[in-house]
């Protein structure tokens, strides 16, 4: 799996529909530490713009139903454009 570094945090690119652009994500997240508390960053492209959402591992004490990575497929079905390209980054421990 490809490893990338965003805001000094290392991630593995665990899923990619051939849409992940490291430079775009680094630029979008520079000086933003919002996603540093999440175990995963999910990205989807709708209307040529990337949208990001943070998810947590089910073992994380802060996990809630809305941000549980086990519910990713439901999130994609309910909140993403049909057939959109997506990627998933997992924080490396």
C-alpha positions in Angstrom: 0.0 0.0 0.0 1.1 3.5 -0.8 2.1 5.6 2.2 1.7 9.4 2.2 2.3 12.2 4.7 -0.2 15.0 5.4 0.5 17.6 8.0 3.2 15.4 9.5 0.9 12.5 9.9 1.5 9.3 8.0 -1.4 7.5 6.2 -1.8 4.4 4.0 -3.9 4.8 0.9 -6.0 1.7 1.4 -8.6 2.4 -1.4 -8.3 4.5 -4.5 -10.6 4.7 -7.5 -7.7 6.3 -9.4 -8.6 9.7 -8.1 -6.3 10.4 -5.2 -4.2 13.5 -5.7 -1.8 14.0 -2.9 -0.9 17.6 -3.8 -4.6 18.6 -3.9 -5.3 17.0 -0.5 -2.1 18.5 1.1 -3.2 21.9 -0.2 -6.7 21.5 1.1 -5.6 20.4 4.5 -2.6 22.6 5.1 -2.8 24.5 8.4 -5.9 22.5 9.3 -5.6 19.9 12.0 -9.3 18.9 12.1 -8.6 15.4 10.6 -5.7 14.6 12.8 -8.0 13.1 15.5 -9.6 10.7 13.0 -8.3 7.2 12.1 -9.4 7.5 8.5 -10.0 10.2 5.9 -12.5 9.3 3.2 -12.7 11.4 0.1 -15.2 11.5 -2.7 -15.3 13.6 -5.9 -18.6 15.1 -6.8 -18.9 17.8 -9.5 -15.1 17.9 -9.8 -14.6 18.8 -6.2 -13.2 16.7 -3.4 -15.2 16.3 -0.2 -13.6 14.9 2.9 -15.0 13.1 5.9 -13.3 11.7 9.0 -14.0 8.2 10.4 -12.9 6.4 13.5 -12.1 2.7 14.1 -14.7 0.9 16.1 -12.1 0.4 18.9 -11.6 4.1 19.2 -13.3 5.3 22.5 -14.6 8.5 20.6 -16.4 6.5 17.9 -20.1 7.2 17.3 -22.4 5.7 14.7 -22.0 8.6 12.3 -18.2 8.3 12.2 -17.7 4.6 12.6 -15.7 3.2 9.7 -17.9 0.1 9.7 -20.7 2.4 8.4 -18.7 3.7 5.4 -20.8 1.8 2.8 -24.0 3.4 4.2 -22.4 6.8 4.1 -21.4 6.3 0.5 -24.9 5.1 -0.4 -26.7 8.0 1.4 -24.3 11.0 1.0 -22.2 10.5 -2.1 -23.1 10.9 -5.7 -23.9 7.6 -7.5 -20.8 6.2 -9.1 -18.4 8.9 -7.8 -14.8 8.2 -7.4 -13.5 7.8 -3.9 -10.4 7.1 -1.8 -9.7 6.1 1.8 -6.7 7.0 3.9 -5.9 5.1 7.1 -3.6 6.7 9.8 -0.5 4.7 10.4 0.1 4.0 14.1 
